Amino acid sequence: MARDLDAATGFYGPLFGWHFEPGPERWGPYLRVHSGDWEVAGIGAVAARWELPVSWTTYFGTDNADRTADAIRERGGTVAVGPLEFDAGRLALAADPAGASFGVWEGAQGRPQRAQRVGSPVWIQLRTRDAFASALFYGGVFAWDDADPQRYEVVWEHDRVVLRVDGHSVAALSGGGTEAAADPRVRPRWHVYFSVEDVDATVELAAKLGGEVTGAPENSAYGRVAGLRDPEGGLFSLISRHY
């Protein structure tokens, strides 16, 4: 969710090698984001119109957006927008009981493909007040316990709750977030990690393009990582070798 598409494409295009195609404009100007021949994200100039902060939103797939919205409310979450019809299905914007926002997307379902291309989002991590309580919330909403145990599992890994799909760690929930924090990086929120070949070089390029470094490059259990803020204030992260 951006305010200025030119500012967004002028930053993210050179940073990740993305190219853009026009998308549906039901709620304002919108671009489909491609890394090579992969469609990896979307950027809409809707932050100002909806009075929302500039941000990257994590969307979880569902086969029934209405049923998932009901499950969110039943478990103490909030559905702020939708479910609404979209060109590729139906979507909703919601928040969990701790206040971390996320999206729900109902669309064509197929076997998930791991987007291993550079410039793709390959890892998401929730920083929240209580990782176990959040795992119960998301697990109940998206029925993780009812999923095929040969493909899906929820484990304790590297001091966090981790969702693994087909043997790969794809999402984590960790403690440390607090609603009262002045810094949005440590409030309950989902952090999106984009894959890059060289984290350090990408951080340098981001600074030249007008971005801000919020977390210096460092090694983690899942690869080398760094935190950035784009010129409009949107927070995101980088990760390398997460395969």
C-alpha positions in Angstrom: 0.0 0.0 0.0 1.7 3.1 -1.3 0.8 6.8 -1.7 2.8 7.5 -4.9 3.3 4.7 -7.5 6.1 6.6 -9.2 8.0 6.9 -5.9 7.4 3.2 -5.2 8.5 1.9 -8.6 11.4 4.3 -8.7 12.7 2.7 -5.5 11.7 -1.0 -5.8 12.3 -1.4 -9.5 16.1 -0.7 -9.4 16.4 -2.3 -5.9 15.0 -5.8 -6.9 15.0 -5.7 -10.7 11.2 -5.7 -10.7 9.1 -4.7 -13.7 5.5 -3.6 -13.4 2.2 -4.1 -15.3 -1.1 -2.2 -14.8 -3.6 -4.0 -12.7 -7.2 -3.5 -11.7 -8.0 0.0 -10.5 -11.3 -0.5 -8.6 -9.8 1.1 -5.5 -7.2 3.3 -7.2 -4.1 2.9 -9.3 -2.6 -0.5 -9.0 0.4 -2.3 -10.4 1.3 -6.0 -10.6 4.9 -6.6 -9.6 7.0 -9.1 -11.6 10.4 -10.6 -10.9 11.4 -12.1 -14.3 8.3 -14.2 -15.2 7.0 -14.5 -11.6 4.3 -12.3 -10.3 5.5 -11.7 -6.8 3.6 -8.8 -5.3 1.2 -5.9 -6.0 1.5 -2.1 -5.3 -1.6 0.0 -5.0 -1.7 3.8 -4.4 -4.5 3.3 -1.8 -2.8 4.3 1.5 -4.0 7.9 1.3 -7.5 7.0 0.1 -8.0 4.4 2.8 -6.1 6.5 5.5 -3.7 3.6 6.0 0.0 3.7 6.6 2.4 2.8 3.7 3.1 -0.9 4.3 3.6 -4.3 2.8 0.7 -6.6 3.7 1.0 -10.3 4.2 -1.9 -12.2 2.6 -2.9 -15.8 3.6 -4.6 -17.9 1.0 -8.1 -19.4 1.9 -10.7 -21.4 0.0 -13.5 -19.3 1.6 -12.9 -15.7 2.6 -16.3 -15.4 4.3 -15.7 -18.4 6.5 -12.2 -17.2 7.3 -13.5 -13.8 8.2 -16.0 -15.4 10.6 -13.2 -17.4 12.2 -11.1 -14.3 12.7 -13.9 -12.6 14.6 -14.8 -15.7 16.6 -11.2 -15.8 17.8 -10.9 -12.2 18.9 -9.5 -10.6 15.7 -10.9 -7.7 13.7 -12.0 -7.7 10.0 -11.5 -4.1 8.9 -12.2 -4.4 5.2 -14.2 -7.0 3.3 -14.4 -9.6 2.2 -14.7 -7.8 -1.1 -14.7 -8.9 -4.7 -11.4 -8.4 -6.5 -10.3 -9.3 -10.1 -8.5 -12.4 -8.9 -10.9 -13.5 -6.2 -12.0 -12.0 -2.9 -10.0 -10.4 -0.2 -10.3 -9.0 3.3 -8.0 -6.9 5.6 -7.9 -7.9 9.2 -5.9 -7.7 12.4 -5.2 -10.4 15.0 -6.0 -9.9 18.7 -2.6 -8.3 19.4 -3.2 -5.7 16.6 -0.9 -7.2 13.8 -2.6 -6.6 10.4 -2.8 -9.2 7.6 -4.8 -10.0 4.6 -6.9 -12.9 3.4 -7.1 -13.9 -0.2 -9.6 -16.3 -1.8 -8.5 -17.1 -5.4 -7.7 -19.9 -7.7 -6.2 -22.7 -5.6 -3.4 -24.9 -6.8 -0.4 -26.6 -5.2 1.8 -23.8 -3.7 5.0 -23.1 -5.5 8.0 -21.8 -3.6 9.1 -18.6 -5.3 12.9 -19.0 -5.2 13.7 -16.2 -7.6 15.6 -13.2 -6.3 13.2 -10.4 -5.6 10.5 -12.7 -4.4 9.0 -12.7 -0.8 10.3 -15.9 0.7 9.9 -15.6 4.4 7.4 -13.9 6.8 7.8 -13.4 10.5 5.3 -12.1 13.1 6.8 -10.2 16.0 4.2 -10.1 18.7 3.5 -10.1 22.4 2.8 -13.8 22.8 4.0 -16.1 20.1 2.1 -19.1 21.4 -1.2 -17.2 21.7 -0.7 -16.0 18.2 0.0 -19.5 16.9 -3.3 -20.7 18.4 -5.1 -17.8 16.7 -3.6 -18.3 13.2 -3.7 -22.1 13.5 -7.4 -21.9 14.4 -8.3 -19.4 11.7 -6.4 -21.3 8.9 -6.9 -24.8 10.3 -3.2 -25.6 10.4 -3.9 -28.6 12.7 -6.3 -30.0 10.1 -3.9 -29.6 7.2 -2.2 -32.6 5.6 0.5 -33.6 8.2 2.7 -34.9 5.5 3.0 -31.3 4.1 2.3 -29.0 7.0 3.7 -28.9 10.5 4.0 -26.3 13.3 7.2 -26.7 15.3 9.4 -24.9 17.8 12.5 -23.8 16.0 15.3 -21.3 16.8 13.3 -19.8 19.7 10.1 -19.2 17.7 7.0 -21.0 16.5 7.5 -22.0 12.8 5.2 -23.1 10.1 6.8 -25.6 7.8 5.4 -26.5 4.4 6.8 -29.4 2.3 9.9 -29.4 4.6 10.6 -25.7 4.2 10.2 -23.1 7.0 7.9 -20.4 5.5 6.7 -18.4 8.5 7.6 -17.7 12.1 5.9 -16.2 15.1 8.2 -14.8 17.8 7.8 -12.8 21.0 9.1 -9.3 21.8 6.5 -7.1 20.1 4.5 -4.7 22.3 1.5 -2.5 21.4 2.9 0.5 23.3 6.2 0.6 21.5 6.9 4.0 19.8 8.9 2.2 17.1 6.6 0.5 14.6 9.3 -2.2 14.0 8.6 -3.6 17.4 4.9 -3.3 17.5 3.0 -6.6 16.7 3.3 -6.9 12.9 4.2 -9.2 10.1 7.6 -8.6 8.6 8.0 -9.5 4.9 11.5 -10.7 3.7 12.5 -10.4 0.1 15.2 -12.6 -1.3 18.4 -11.0 -2.6 21.7 -12.4 -3.8 23.8 -10.0 -1.6 22.2 -8.4 1.4 25.0 -6.0 2.1 25.1 -4.7 -1.5 21.4 -4.3 -1.6 21.4 -2.3 1.6 23.9 0.1 0.1 21.8 0.4 -3.1 18.7 1.1 -1.0 20.4 3.9 0.8 21.4 5.5 -2.5 17.8 5.2 -3.7 16.5 7.1 -0.7 15.7 4.3 1.6 16.7 4.0 5.3 18.5 1.2 7.0 16.5 0.1 10.1 18.5 -3.0 10.9 22.1 -3.5 9.8 23.0 -6.7 7.9 23.6 -9.6 10.2 23.6 -13.4 10.1 20.5 -15.3 11.3 19.4 -19.0 11.5 17.7 -18.5 8.1 20.3 -16.5 6.2 21.8 -13.1 6.2 19.2 -10.4 6.9 18.7 -6.7 7.1 15.8 -4.2 7.7 14.9 -1.3 5.5 12.4 1.5 5.2 11.4 2.8 1.7 11.2 6.5 0.9 7.5 6.6 1.8 8.0 4.9 5.2 7.1 1.3 4.3 9.1 -1.3 6.3 10.5 -4.5 4.8 13.4 -6.9 5.2 16.0 -8.6 3.1 17.2 -12.2 3.3 19.7 -14.2 1.4 20.1 -17.9 0.8 16.7 -18.8 2.3 16.2 -22.1 0.4 
